[in-house]
Amino acid sequence: MPPEDENTALYVDEDVSFSVRRQQEIPTPADDEILIETQFSGTNPADLKHATLLGIYPAVLGYDFCGTVLKAPTSSTFQPGDLVAGYTPTGINRPPKYGTHQRYLACPEDMVFPVPAALPLHHAASLTVVAMTAADALYNIFNLPLPHEHDNQAKTTKSLLIWGASSSVGLCALQLARVSGVHPIIVTASPERHSLLQELGATRCFDYKSSSVISDIKATVRDSQQGPLTCGFDAVGSHKGGVSSAQLVAECCSEDATLVSVVVQSDLKFKMPIATPNRNVVIKVQDVPFPITIPARPADYQRAWRALTWAVENYGVKFRLPSVDVFEGTAEEAMEELKAIADGGRFGKLALKHPLQ
Ligand SMILES: NC(=O)c1ccc[n+]([C@@H]2O[C@H](COP(=O)([O-])OP(=O)(O)OC[C@H]3O[C@@H](n4cnc5c(N)ncnc54)[C@H](OP(=O)(O)O)[C@@H]3O)[C@@H](O)[C@H]2O)c1
């Protein structure tokens, strides 16, 4: 077993205070879990927001990872030395072993995939949360055909608006929608992203900061004579300046459109995808005195996982994360990076290289 003085973790305590903890216990995996030495942990806005907004603390932070198998169940398809990636369960009372921003972690075997040679390790570490969230929206809420179910020549009868298509969830949704035959795919993003988004499958791009963005999108839809937008995806969940990205999506789509937002909306027309529909997720939100359970949808998990598997197998050819930076440095500096990501987001992913100093 590895020595405990080597396990450094990014931690949130019972007072929702964030800190670095060194010399943490080496996780003990359950019978259906794998013990992994983390090579890279992928960062997400959720790493901090799940503590501050959903009551998930105390906890070791982080969900996404790529690493080396140290120990696997005897019946497992994985063996010590295998390179794997995946993500770990969420919810209140989350055991410390599931935090991925630490040198050693445990992960249920059904949340792990083998990393093929064409998938760089820091990309593998950044993929699962965002690809599974996009896949849950597309294949379980919009009910699109999976990439390998879709006949390459055919277009679906569905049209899609992705608001914030350069968020990591949005980038995954765009590329998956393209291979599932969606047309047109209209997106919003900052102008400097438009050429990339067109390359990845966007039919038309609009600047979400433009004062005429709504009327411009409506005019384009009307002039195209392809019918109203039937699927609307808020892939950013922004409420900055009192403007809700979800409501902007609703304004652009038809009255009977299927509407999705990556964060909870009080408007019941919106459904929320979730990265981990395999298990019940228990959260605590402000002003609600009791914990809330988001029920598991095991069949939906399998369907989204098939889309993730397609993305992994086609990585670098038909699907990619266009920008993944690597952070190397101290654990304290890594914590500052997580705070910046939760505060404002950044274009592209950031993977933390382990061991952190
Ligand atoms: N429900 C779930 O299970 C789940 C899972 C994962 C993520 N999420 C949520 O999904 C959201 C996106 O996460 P992410 O990791 O994909 O984000 P991200 O990669 O950090 O998104 C950053 C990008 O968001 C874009 N953006 C920021 N404000 C915007 C606005 N007002 N309108 C349009 N685009 C805007 C920016 O695009 P430009 O560069 O074009 O300006 C920026 O590059 C977050 O709220 C996250 O908490 C939910």
The ligand as an SDF file (V2000), in Angstrom:
LIG
                    3D

 48 52  0  0  0  0  0  0  0  0999 V2000
  -26.7170   19.2710  -13.7870 N   0  0  0  0  0  0  0  0  0  0  0  0
  -25.4960   18.7360  -13.7540 C   0  0  0  0  0  0  0  0  0  0  0  0
  -25.3100   17.5580  -13.4020 O   0  0  0  0  0  0  0  0  0  0  0  0
  -24.3260   19.5760  -14.1940 C   0  0  0  0  0  0  0  0  0  0  0  0
  -23.1280   18.9480  -14.5810 C   0  0  0  0  0  0  0  0  0  0  0  0
  -22.0900   19.7510  -15.0520 C   0  0  0  0  0  0  0  0  0  0  0  0
  -22.2220   21.1520  -15.0920 C   0  0  0  0  0  0  0  0  0  0  0  0
  -23.3670   21.7130  -14.6560 N   0  0  0  0  0  0  0  0  0  0  0  0
  -23.5400   23.1770  -14.6950 C   0  0  0  0  0  0  0  0  0  0  0  0
  -23.4620   23.5400  -16.0800 O   0  0  0  0  0  0  0  0  0  0  0  0
  -22.9320   24.8570  -16.2130 C   0  0  0  0  0  0  0  0  0  0  0  0
  -21.8060   24.8010  -17.2190 C   0  0  0  0  0  0  0  0  0  0  0  0
  -20.7150   24.0560  -16.6770 O   0  0  0  0  0  0  0  0  0  0  0  0
  -19.3810   23.8950  -17.5160 P   0  0  0  0  0  0  0  0  0  0  0  0
  -18.3950   23.1800  -16.6660 O   0  0  0  0  0  0  0  0  0  0  0  0
  -19.7020   23.3580  -18.8390 O   0  0  0  0  0  0  0  0  0  0  0  0
  -18.9830   25.4360  -17.6450 O   0  0  0  0  0  0  0  0  0  0  0  0
  -17.6490   26.1030  -18.1640 P   0  0  0  0  0  0  0  0  0  0  0  0
  -16.9470   25.1930  -19.1110 O   0  0  0  0  0  0  0  0  0  0  0  0
  -16.8870   26.6140  -16.9860 O   0  0  0  0  0  0  0  0  0  0  0  0
  -18.2720   27.3460  -18.9660 O   0  0  0  0  0  0  0  0  0  0  0  0
  -17.4760   28.4490  -19.2730 C   0  0  0  0  0  0  0  0  0  0  0  0
  -18.0690   29.1310  -20.4950 C   0  0  0  0  0  0  0  0  0  0  0  0
  -19.3860   29.5930  -20.1970 O   0  0  0  0  0  0  0  0  0  0  0  0
  -19.7300   30.5820  -21.1370 C   0  0  0  0  0  0  0  0  0  0  0  0
  -20.6300   31.5620  -20.5280 N   0  0  0  0  0  0  0  0  0  0  0  0
  -20.4600   32.2160  -19.3550 C   0  0  0  0  0  0  0  0  0  0  0  0
  -21.5180   33.0340  -19.1270 N   0  0  0  0  0  0  0  0  0  0  0  0
  -22.3680   32.8930  -20.1870 C   0  0  0  0  0  0  0  0  0  0  0  0
  -23.6270   33.4490  -20.5350 C   0  0  0  0  0  0  0  0  0  0  0  0
  -24.2290   34.3520  -19.7400 N   0  0  0  0  0  0  0  0  0  0  0  0
  -24.2170   33.0530  -21.6720 N   0  0  0  0  0  0  0  0  0  0  0  0
  -23.6320   32.1450  -22.4720 C   0  0  0  0  0  0  0  0  0  0  0  0
  -22.4270   31.5760  -22.2100 N   0  0  0  0  0  0  0  0  0  0  0  0
  -21.8070   31.9470  -21.0760 C   0  0  0  0  0  0  0  0  0  0  0  0
  -18.4240   31.2410  -21.5560 C   0  0  0  0  0  0  0  0  0  0  0  0
  -18.4620   31.1800  -22.9700 O   0  0  0  0  0  0  0  0  0  0  0  0
  -17.7260   32.2140  -23.9530 P   0  0  0  0  0  0  0  0  0  0  0  0
  -16.2770   31.8340  -23.8260 O   0  0  0  0  0  0  0  0  0  0  0  0
  -18.3380   31.9040  -25.2700 O   0  0  0  0  0  0  0  0  0  0  0  0
  -18.0520   33.5950  -23.4380 O   0  0  0  0  0  0  0  0  0  0  0  0
  -17.3250   30.3590  -20.9230 C   0  0  0  0  0  0  0  0  0  0  0  0
  -16.2930   30.0330  -21.8460 O   0  0  0  0  0  0  0  0  0  0  0  0
  -22.5220   25.2900  -14.7970 C   0  0  0  0  0  0  0  0  0  0  0  0
  -23.5760   26.0600  -14.2480 O   0  0  0  0  0  0  0  0  0  0  0  0
  -22.4060   23.9700  -14.0480 C   0  0  0  0  0  0  0  0  0  0  0  0
  -22.5770   24.1290  -12.6520 O   0  0  0  0  0  0  0  0  0  0  0  0
  -24.4390   20.9710  -14.2290 C   0  0  0  0  0  0  0  0  0  0  0  0
  1  2  1  0
  2  3  2  0
  2  4  1  0
  4  5  1  0
  4 48  2  0
  5  6  2  0
  6  7  1  0
  7  8  2  0
  8  9  1  0
  8 48  1  0
  9 10  1  0
  9 46  1  0
 10 11  1  0
 11 12  1  0
 11 44  1  0
 12 13  1  0
 13 14  1  0
 14 15  2  0
 14 16  1  0
 14 17  1  0
 17 18  1  0
 18 19  2  0
 18 20  1  0
 18 21  1  0
 21 22  1  0
 22 23  1  0
 23 24  1  0
 23 42  1  0
 24 25  1  0
 25 26  1  0
 25 36  1  0
 26 27  1  0
 26 35  1  0
 27 28  2  0
 28 29  1  0
 29 30  1  0
 29 35  2  0
 30 31  1  0
 30 32  2  0
 32 33  1  0
 33 34  2  0
 34 35  1  0
 36 37  1  0
 36 42  1  0
 37 38  1  0
 38 39  2  0
 38 40  1  0
 38 41  1  0
 42 43  1  0
 44 45  1  0
 44 46  1  0
 46 47  1  0
M  CHG  2   8   1  16  -1
M  END
$$$$
